Amino acid sequence: MINLMFCGNSKVFDGMIISLLSIVKYTKEALNVFILTMDLSSINENYTPVDKEHVKVLEKIIKEKNENSKITLIDTTDLIKEEIINSVNKKTHYTPYIFIRLFSDKIKKLPDKILYLDCDIVCYKDIKEIFDINIEDYDIGVVRDYIGRKVINRKYINSGVLLINLKKVREDGSFEKARNIAKNRVMAMPDQTAIYKACTKKLYLPDKYNEQKERKDDTVIRHFSMTIKLLPYFRLVNIKPWNIDRMHNEYKIYDYDDILKKYLEIKNKEKEVI
């Protein structure tokens, strides 16, 4: 089975639908999906967790391709909430849910090797290609950040796609180090920078496994992360796969419209959940 991990709240559920629809389009092997969530509605009313009804919708998607696929929902609220409240980075332009993956080594249910994916990715080839990469001697397999490699450090990483060797991470304590960095140092991109600094045993992978600029012929995973546009004026652009009109009008991207059609059908059918 291919072990996958998503983290987030109900607000990125649409992204999980699109991501899994794109994955099962190309991947025949059974998927072992873990969704890590938490309830922070006491901090922000919008911070509601992914729930069992959401999981039912997602399971229909993956089991249609392979009946052996499964989803495990893990509530990390008790594990993480106090850590976030006490973090100097608790208020950034990102939600607190970015920190969940830093605690994955503490969750015994998670397997020794797992592929973490942000909820704003679309797959264009069999995801088994990246999962099968040997990272036995590394903490993580990563792709460099498109912007960060130019303005921060040429080896600066993007944490939207992480091939994680949890066995080694648990042995060397690299995620524990990352948590301490994220908790005590003020940073613009706290989770990503913490992983970059703490995980010294990194295997750098080709851009095709986390393509942040534009899809190419060999692209396996397209990550719709925040990017910079210089013309007609300098600005940050953050268009997600479910922002359909903006995706069409601003990015002129139509190459996963078949996925979007299925997504809209599911969304219309599951109005009570989505």
C-alpha positions in Angstrom: 0.0 0.0 0.0 1.0 3.6 -0.5 1.0 5.5 2.7 -0.3 9.1 2.4 -0.8 11.8 5.0 -2.9 15.0 4.8 -3.2 17.6 7.6 -5.8 20.3 8.1 -9.3 21.3 9.0 -12.7 21.4 7.3 -11.7 24.5 5.3 -9.3 22.4 3.1 -11.6 19.5 2.7 -12.3 20.6 -0.9 -8.6 20.3 -1.6 -8.5 16.8 -0.2 -11.2 15.8 -2.6 -9.4 17.2 -5.6 -6.1 15.8 -4.5 -7.4 12.3 -4.0 -9.4 12.4 -7.3 -6.2 13.2 -9.1 -4.2 10.5 -7.3 -6.7 7.7 -8.0 -6.9 8.8 -11.7 -3.3 7.5 -12.2 -2.6 5.2 -9.2 -4.0 1.7 -9.1 -2.3 0.5 -6.0 -4.2 0.6 -2.7 -3.9 3.8 -0.7 -3.5 3.9 3.1 -4.5 7.5 3.8 -4.1 9.2 7.2 -5.8 12.5 7.8 -4.5 14.4 10.8 -6.8 17.1 12.1 -7.7 19.1 15.3 -10.5 21.2 16.8 -9.3 24.7 17.5 -12.8 26.3 17.3 -12.2 27.7 20.8 -9.5 29.9 19.2 -11.2 30.6 15.9 -14.7 29.6 14.9 -13.5 28.6 11.5 -11.0 26.1 12.9 -13.3 23.1 12.8 -11.9 19.6 12.3 -12.3 17.1 9.5 -14.9 14.7 10.7 -16.2 11.2 10.0 -18.7 12.5 7.4 -15.9 14.0 5.5 -14.0 10.7 5.6 -17.0 8.8 4.2 -16.9 11.1 1.1 -13.2 10.6 0.7 -13.4 6.8 1.1 -15.9 6.6 -1.7 -13.4 8.3 -4.0 -10.4 6.0 -3.2 -12.4 2.7 -2.8 -13.9 3.2 -6.3 -10.5 2.6 -7.7 -9.2 0.0 -5.2 -11.5 -1.5 -2.6 -8.5 -2.2 -0.4 -7.8 1.5 0.1 -8.7 3.0 3.4 -8.6 6.2 5.4 -7.7 6.7 9.1 -8.8 9.9 10.8 -6.6 11.0 13.7 -7.6 13.8 16.1 -4.4 15.6 17.3 -6.1 18.3 19.3 -4.9 17.1 22.7 -1.4 16.4 21.4 -0.8 19.7 19.8 -3.1 22.5 21.1 -1.1 23.6 24.1 2.2 23.5 22.0 0.6 25.9 19.5 -0.8 28.2 22.1 2.6 28.5 23.7 4.4 29.0 20.3 5.9 32.4 19.3 4.6 31.6 15.8 1.0 31.0 16.8 -0.1 34.0 14.8 1.2 34.0 11.2 -0.5 34.4 7.8 -0.7 30.6 7.9 -3.2 28.6 10.1 -1.9 26.6 13.1 -2.6 23.5 11.2 0.7 23.8 9.4 2.3 22.5 12.6 0.5 19.1 12.7 3.0 17.3 10.5 5.8 18.3 12.9 4.2 15.9 15.4 3.8 13.0 13.1 6.7 11.1 14.8 4.7 11.1 18.1 1.7 9.3 16.5 2.2 5.6 16.8 -0.5 4.7 14.3 1.6 6.2 11.5 3.8 3.8 9.5 7.6 4.1 9.2 7.4 5.6 5.7 4.8 8.0 4.6 4.2 10.6 1.9 2.9 13.9 3.3 1.0 16.1 0.8 -0.4 19.6 1.2 -4.1 19.9 0.3 -3.4 22.2 -2.7 -1.7 19.6 -4.9 -2.9 18.0 -8.2 -1.3 14.7 -9.5 -0.6 14.1 -13.1 1.2 10.7 -12.9 1.3 7.6 -10.7 2.2 8.7 -7.2 3.9 5.4 -6.6 6.8 6.8 -8.5 7.8 9.1 -5.6 6.7 6.8 -2.8 9.0 4.1 -4.0 12.1 6.3 -3.8 14.6 4.8 -1.3 15.1 7.2 1.7 16.4 4.6 4.1 19.4 6.7 5.0 17.5 10.0 5.2 14.9 11.8 7.4 13.0 13.2 4.4 12.9 13.4 0.7 12.2 17.0 -0.4 12.1 19.4 -3.4 13.6 22.9 -3.2 11.3 25.8 -2.8 10.9 27.7 -6.1 11.2 31.2 -4.5 13.2 30.3 -1.4 16.1 28.8 -3.5 16.5 32.2 -5.0 16.0 34.6 -2.1 16.9 32.5 1.0 19.3 29.7 0.2 19.7 27.6 -2.9 18.9 24.4 -0.8 15.9 25.9 1.0 13.0 23.4 0.8 9.3 23.5 0.1 7.4 21.4 2.7 4.2 20.9 0.7 5.5 17.4 -0.4 7.5 15.4 2.1 8.6 11.8 1.7 9.1 11.0 5.4 11.2 8.2 6.9 9.4 8.3 10.3 11.5 5.4 11.6 14.7 7.5 11.2 13.0 10.7 12.3 11.9 9.0 15.5 15.5 7.7 16.0 17.3 11.0 15.5 14.7 13.3 16.9 14.7 15.7 14.0 11.0 16.6 14.2 11.4 17.2 17.9 14.2 19.7 17.0 11.9 21.2 14.4 9.1 21.6 17.0 11.4 23.4 19.4 12.6 25.8 16.6 9.0 26.5 15.5 8.0 27.1 19.1 10.8 29.5 20.1 12.0 31.3 17.0 9.8 33.9 15.2 9.8 33.0 11.4 7.8 34.0 8.4 7.4 30.3 7.4 7.8 28.6 10.7 7.0 25.0 9.9 8.9 24.9 6.6 12.0 26.7 8.0 12.0 24.5 11.1 12.0 21.3 8.9 14.7 22.8 6.7 16.9 23.6 9.7 16.3 20.5 11.9 16.3 17.7 9.3 20.0 17.6 8.2 19.6 14.3 6.4 17.6 15.4 3.4 17.4 13.7 0.0 16.8 16.4 -2.6 14.3 15.2 -5.3 13.7 16.5 -8.8 11.2 19.4 -9.2 8.7 17.1 -10.9 7.7 15.7 -7.5 6.7 19.2 -6.3 6.4 21.4 -9.3 5.5 24.9 -8.0 5.8 27.0 -11.1 4.0 25.3 -14.0 3.3 21.8 -15.2 5.9 20.2 -17.4 5.8 17.0 -19.4 7.4 15.0 -16.5 5.4 16.6 -13.7 4.1 14.1 -11.2 2.8 16.5 -8.6 1.8 20.1 -9.3 1.7 22.2 -6.1 -0.4 25.3 -6.2 1.6 27.2 -3.5 1.7 31.0 -3.1 3.8 32.6 -5.9 5.0 36.0 -7.0 3.8 37.8 -10.1 5.9 40.7 -11.4 3.7 42.0 -14.2 1.8 44.2 -14.6 2.8 44.9 -11.0 4.5 43.1 -8.1 2.1 41.0 -6.1 1.6 37.7 -4.3 -0.8 35.3 -5.9 -2.4 32.4 -4.0 -4.8 30.5 -6.2 -5.9 27.1 -5.0 -7.1 24.1 -7.2 -10.7 24.6 -6.0 -10.7 28.3 -7.0 -12.0 27.3 -10.4 -12.8 30.6 -12.0 -9.5 32.2 -11.0 -7.6 29.1 -12.1 -9.1 29.4 -15.5 -9.1 33.2 -15.9 -5.7 34.1 -14.2 -3.6 31.0 -14.6 -5.3 29.8 -17.9 -5.1 26.2 -16.5 -7.6 23.7 -17.8 -5.6 20.5 -17.7 -7.4 18.9 -14.7 -10.9 20.0 -15.7 -12.0 16.4 -15.7 -11.1 16.2 -12.1 -12.9 19.4 -11.3 -16.0 18.0 -13.0 -16.0 15.0 -10.7 -15.3 17.4 -7.7 -18.3 19.5 -8.5 -20.5 16.5 -8.9 -19.4 15.3 -5.4 -19.9 18.8 -4.0 -23.4 19.0 -5.4 -24.3 15.6 -4.1 -22.8 16.0 -0.6 -24.1 19.5 0.2 -24.7 18.6 3.8 -21.0 17.7 4.3 -19.1 20.1 2.0 
